Amino acid sequence: MSKKRIAISSVRAVLATMFLLLLAGPVYGVGEIRAVYDDRAKNLSVTFDNNYASGWMIDLYSSEAGQQPTEPFAASVAQLYVERTPGLQSGTQIIDLSALLATLSVDQNIQIYVSAYTPVEDTTIEDRDGGYQGNPCAAVAGTALEQTAVVVSETDPATVAAMSNGIAVLSINLSDADNNKNNLGYLHGDKDNKISALVSLDDGADPNNNFSEESAVIKGRGNFTWSLDKRPYQIKFDSKKTFLGMAPSKTWVLLANHTDRSFARNSVIFNLANEMGLAYSSESRFVDLYINGEYLGNYLVCEKVEVGSNRVELENPDGLLLEMDNHYGTAEPYYFATTKSGTVFTLKDSVKAADCPEV
């Protein structure tokens, strides 16, 4: 390191910075971040796990003795924002620091901090979380790690499947006989719009789960969740199919988890219910979803609550599956309200009509 010296910050400085960041605003579970710069201080490798921020903010601080940031990242002498590698939620990204370091004076001692960051313009009204998103770390000197993903278009499912997040890739290509329907605009126009599709699954963790171009029908689902930017869906195969090790069935639900920044709440509750032995609890698996080659994000594939084998197997031939729904129940075709409390129940399915196309 001939012109610029980089000092490793103390543990105290890192903890102080993280504490100040916590005071600055909301912090979401963006996963662990580790950063290493090479011996020439030209390249920085950022290794991250389960991170959904838009990118990284690199802050350089003067490392004069006793100097500490006075407020979250306001005292940095130089900054660089770098977008996260497209489609990569876990892995290592290599960042070129040469342009940033060229702005500093010769022999200026600095410290490097890396933080998950999302520009305000990349957020939604619901998010309100533009800016630093927690888990800052101080870069340390060493041998920079090699990048674990190739920077390519997010529309290449095969490449994303090979990345290090280990999540299966679900690809849905709209293939309706009416070509006017084969677009997201029509699919999102009404949750009851049904489109024929070819569905493929690429599971890098277990190739035995893979399948290719299985015929199915996709439509929207949900009530309030259907109004959000990231839409939930339902897919129904022509015949019963095993999905990522779950029991075979025709119909599967794709939950968007749009209001849950962790993406984990539904999965945790489903798993907990199954561990507790609660009857008819849905199994679920995570996938990265593509429709017509466009990456729509991480989704949770789960069993639909319906009457049928491997689902809700009612013993009484006259049994009914009801749903309590005080918010949207009156919009369903069949519903009733209880006399005392006024609770609304809707008729979802019955034993006799379990395999009936009309239902």
C-alpha positions in Angstrom: 0.0 0.0 0.0 2.2 2.8 -1.3 0.0 5.9 -1.2 -2.9 5.3 1.2 -2.9 3.5 4.5 -6.1 1.9 5.8 -6.4 1.3 9.6 -8.5 -1.5 11.0 -11.1 0.0 13.3 -11.5 -1.1 16.9 -14.4 -3.2 18.1 -15.5 -0.2 20.1 -15.8 2.0 17.0 -17.9 -0.7 15.2 -20.2 -1.1 18.2 -20.6 2.7 18.6 -21.5 3.1 14.9 -24.0 0.3 15.0 -25.6 1.8 18.1 -25.9 5.2 16.4 -27.5 3.5 13.4 -30.1 1.8 15.5 -31.0 5.2 16.9 -31.3 6.7 13.5 -34.4 4.8 12.4 -36.0 1.4 11.4 -33.6 -1.4 11.0 -34.7 -4.6 9.2 -33.3 -8.1 9.2 -30.9 -7.7 6.3 -28.6 -10.6 7.2 -24.9 -10.7 8.1 -22.4 -8.6 6.1 -18.7 -9.1 6.0 -16.2 -7.0 4.1 -12.5 -7.5 3.2 -10.3 -5.2 1.1 -7.2 -6.5 -0.7 -3.6 -5.5 0.2 -3.6 -2.7 -2.4 -6.9 -1.3 -1.1 -8.3 -1.2 -4.6 -10.9 -3.9 -4.4 -13.5 -4.6 -1.7 -15.4 -7.9 -1.4 -18.7 -7.8 0.4 -20.1 -11.2 1.6 -23.7 -11.2 2.7 -26.4 -13.6 3.7 -30.2 -13.2 3.0 -29.9 -9.5 2.0 -32.7 -7.7 0.2 -31.4 -4.1 0.3 -30.9 -2.4 -3.1 -27.1 -2.2 -2.6 -24.2 -1.1 -0.5 -23.1 2.2 0.8 -19.3 2.4 1.3 -18.3 5.1 3.8 -14.7 6.2 4.4 -13.8 7.8 7.7 -10.7 9.6 8.8 -8.9 7.3 11.3 -7.1 10.0 13.3 -6.5 8.9 16.8 -9.6 9.3 19.1 -11.9 10.4 16.3 -15.4 8.8 16.2 -18.4 9.5 14.0 -20.6 12.2 15.6 -23.8 10.9 14.1 -24.7 8.0 11.8 -22.4 8.1 8.8 -22.5 11.9 8.7 -18.7 12.3 9.3 -17.5 10.2 6.4 -15.0 11.9 4.1 -16.1 10.0 1.0 -19.0 7.7 0.0 -19.8 5.3 -2.8 -23.2 3.6 -3.5 -23.0 0.3 -5.4 -26.1 -1.7 -6.5 -26.4 -5.3 -5.3 -25.6 -8.0 -7.9 -29.0 -8.6 -9.6 -30.8 -11.7 -8.3 -28.2 -12.4 -5.6 -29.5 -12.6 -2.1 -26.5 -14.4 -0.6 -23.0 -14.5 -1.8 -20.0 -12.2 -2.4 -19.8 -9.1 -4.5 -16.6 -7.5 -5.6 -16.5 -3.7 -5.6 -13.8 -1.5 -7.2 -12.6 1.2 -4.8 -10.0 2.9 -7.1 -12.3 5.8 -8.1 -13.3 6.4 -4.5 -9.8 6.3 -3.1 -8.6 8.7 -5.8 -10.6 11.4 -4.1 -8.5 11.3 -0.9 -5.3 13.0 -0.2 -2.1 11.1 -0.2 -1.2 9.2 3.0 -4.7 9.9 4.5 -5.5 7.2 7.0 -9.1 6.0 6.6 -11.5 3.3 7.8 -14.0 1.6 5.5 -17.5 0.8 6.7 -20.0 -1.1 4.6 -23.8 -0.9 5.1 -26.9 -2.3 3.4 -28.6 0.6 1.7 -31.7 1.4 -0.3 -32.1 4.7 -2.0 -35.4 6.6 -1.2 -36.5 6.4 -4.9 -36.3 2.6 -4.8 -38.8 2.3 -1.9 -42.6 2.3 -1.8 -45.0 4.3 0.3 -45.5 1.2 2.5 -41.8 0.7 3.0 -40.7 4.2 4.1 -37.2 2.7 4.7 -34.9 4.4 2.2 -31.4 4.8 3.5 -29.1 2.8 5.8 -30.7 -0.5 6.7 -28.5 -1.9 9.5 -25.8 -4.4 10.1 -22.8 -2.1 9.2 -19.4 -3.6 9.3 -15.8 -2.4 9.2 -13.8 -3.8 6.4 -10.6 -5.6 7.4 -7.4 -6.2 5.4 -6.8 -9.6 3.8 -7.3 -11.5 0.7 -10.6 -10.5 -1.0 -13.0 -13.3 -1.7 -13.9 -14.3 -5.2 -17.3 -13.3 -6.5 -19.8 -16.1 -6.2 -22.1 -14.9 -8.9 -21.8 -13.7 -12.4 -23.3 -10.3 -13.0 -26.0 -11.1 -15.6 -29.6 -10.2 -16.3 -32.1 -11.2 -13.7 -34.1 -12.8 -16.5 -31.8 -15.9 -16.7 -33.3 -18.4 -14.3 -30.6 -21.0 -14.9 -27.9 -18.6 -13.7 -29.9 -17.5 -10.7 -30.4 -21.2 -9.8 -26.7 -21.7 -9.7 -26.2 -18.8 -7.3 -25.4 -19.4 -3.7 -28.8 -18.7 -2.1 -29.9 -22.3 -2.5 -33.5 -21.4 -3.3 -35.3 -23.3 -6.0 -36.3 -21.3 -9.1 -39.9 -21.5 -10.3 -40.4 -20.4 -13.9 -43.9 -19.8 -15.3 -44.3 -19.0 -19.0 -47.8 -17.9 -20.0 -48.9 -19.9 -23.0 -52.6 -19.4 -23.5 -54.2 -20.0 -26.8 -55.4 -16.4 -26.7 -52.1 -14.6 -27.0 -53.6 -11.4 -25.7 -53.7 -13.0 -22.3 -50.0 -13.9 -22.2 -48.7 -10.9 -20.2 -48.6 -9.7 -16.6 -50.9 -6.8 -17.5 -53.8 -9.2 -18.1 -52.9 -11.5 -15.2 -52.9 -8.5 -12.8 -56.0 -7.0 -14.4 -58.3 -9.2 -12.3 -57.5 -11.9 -9.8 -60.0 -14.2 -11.5 -58.3 -13.9 -14.9 -57.1 -17.4 -15.7 -54.2 -18.1 -18.1 -52.8 -21.4 -19.4 -49.1 -21.7 -18.6 -46.1 -24.0 -18.7 -44.4 -24.4 -15.3 -40.8 -25.4 -14.7 -38.8 -25.9 -11.4 -35.0 -25.9 -11.0 -33.9 -26.9 -7.6 -30.1 -26.7 -7.3 -30.2 -28.3 -3.8 -32.1 -31.5 -5.0 -32.4 -32.1 -8.7 -34.9 -34.9 -8.0 -37.4 -32.1 -7.5 -36.9 -30.6 -10.9 -39.6 -30.7 -13.6 -40.0 -28.9 -16.9 -42.9 -27.3 -18.8 -45.8 -28.9 -16.9 -49.2 -27.7 -18.1 -51.1 -25.6 -15.6 -53.4 -22.6 -15.1 -52.4 -19.5 -13.2 -54.6 -16.9 -11.6 -54.5 -14.3 -8.8 -55.6 -14.9 -5.2 -56.1 -13.0 -2.0 -58.2 -10.0 -1.0 -56.1 -7.2 0.6 -52.9 -8.8 -0.5 -54.0 -8.8 -4.2 -54.1 -4.9 -4.0 -50.4 -4.7 -3.1 -47.5 -4.2 -5.6 -46.2 -7.8 -5.2 -49.2 -10.1 -6.1 -50.0 -13.5 -4.8 -51.0 -16.3 -7.2 -52.5 -19.7 -7.5 -51.4 -22.4 -10.0 -53.4 -25.5 -10.8 -51.7 -28.4 -12.7 -53.5 -30.6 -15.1 -52.7 -33.6 -12.9 -51.6 -34.1 -9.3 -47.9 -33.2 -8.8 -45.4 -33.4 -6.0 -43.9 -30.0 -5.3 -40.5 -29.7 -3.6 -41.2 -32.9 -1.6 -44.7 -32.0 -0.5 -47.6 -34.4 -1.0 -48.9 -34.5 -4.6 -51.9 -32.3 -5.5 -53.1 -30.2 -8.4 -53.5 -26.8 -6.8 -50.7 -24.7 -5.1 -50.6 -21.2 -3.7 -47.8 -18.7 -4.1 -47.7 -16.3 -1.2 -45.9 -13.0 -1.9 -45.2 -12.0 1.7 -45.2 -8.4 0.5 -45.8 -6.8 4.0 -43.3 -9.0 5.7 -39.7 -7.8 5.2 -38.3 -11.0 6.7 -40.4 -13.3 4.3 -40.4 -15.8 7.2 -43.5 -15.3 9.2 -45.9 -17.5 7.3 -43.3 -20.2 6.9 -42.5 -20.2 10.6 -46.1 -20.5 11.6 -46.8 -23.2 9.1 -43.8 -25.2 10.3 -44.7 -24.6 14.0 -48.3 -25.8 13.4 -47.0 -29.0 11.7 -44.5 -29.6 14.5 -47.4 -29.3 17.0 -49.5 -31.8 15.1 -52.3 -29.4 14.2 -54.5 -31.2 11.6 -54.4 -29.9 8.0 -51.6 -27.5 8.6 -50.1 -26.4 5.2 -46.6 -27.4 4.2 -44.6 -24.7 2.4 -41.3 -24.1 0.5 -39.5 -20.9 -0.7 -38.9 -20.3 -4.4 -37.6 -17.5 -6.6 -40.4 -16.7 -9.1 -40.1 -15.8 -12.7 -43.1 -15.1 -15.0 -42.3 -14.8 -18.7 -38.6 -14.5 -17.8 -39.3 -11.5 -15.4 -38.0 -11.9 -11.9 -40.9 -11.2 -9.4 -39.1 -11.9 -6.2 -39.1 -14.5 -3.5 -42.4 -16.4 -2.9 -43.6 -19.1 -0.5 -45.2 -22.1 -2.3 -47.8 -23.7 0.1 -50.6 -26.2 0.1 -54.0 -24.8 -0.6 -56.5 -25.3 2.2 -59.2 -27.3 0.3 -61.1 -30.6 0.6 -59.3 -33.5 -1.1 -56.7 -36.2 -0.7 -53.5 -35.0 0.9 -55.3 -31.8 1.9 -58.4 -31.5 4.2 -59.7 -35.1 4.2 -63.2 -34.8 5.8 -64.6 -38.1 7.0 -68.3 -37.1 6.9 -69.7 -37.4 3.3 -71.8 -34.3 4.0 -68.9 -32.4 5.5 -68.2 -28.8 4.6 -65.1 -26.6 4.7 -66.0 -23.1 5.9 -63.9 -20.0 6.3 -64.5 -17.2 8.8 -64.1 -13.9 7.0 -65.6 -10.8 8.5 -63.7 -8.5 6.1 -64.4 -9.9 2.6 -66.9 -12.8 3.2 -70.0 -11.0 1.9 -68.3 -10.8 -1.5 -68.2 -14.6 -1.8 -70.9 -16.5 -3.7 -72.1 -18.4 -0.6 -71.9 -17.1 2.9 -74.0 -16.6 6.1 -73.7 -14.6 9.3 -74.3 -16.0 12.8 -77.2 -14.6 14.7 -75.6 -13.5 17.9 -72.1 -12.2 16.9 -72.7 -11.5 13.2 -69.6 -13.5 12.3 -69.4 -14.1 8.6 -68.7 -17.6 7.3 -68.2 -18.6 3.7 -68.6 -21.9 2.0 -65.2 -22.9 0.4 -65.6 -26.5 -0.5 -67.4 -29.8 0.2 -66.7 -33.5 0.1 -69.0 -34.2 -2.8 -67.7 -31.3 -4.9 -64.0 -31.7 -4.1 -63.1 -32.7 -7.6 -65.9 -30.8 -9.3 -64.7 -28.3 -11.9 -67.6 -25.9 -11.1 -66.4 -25.5 -7.5 
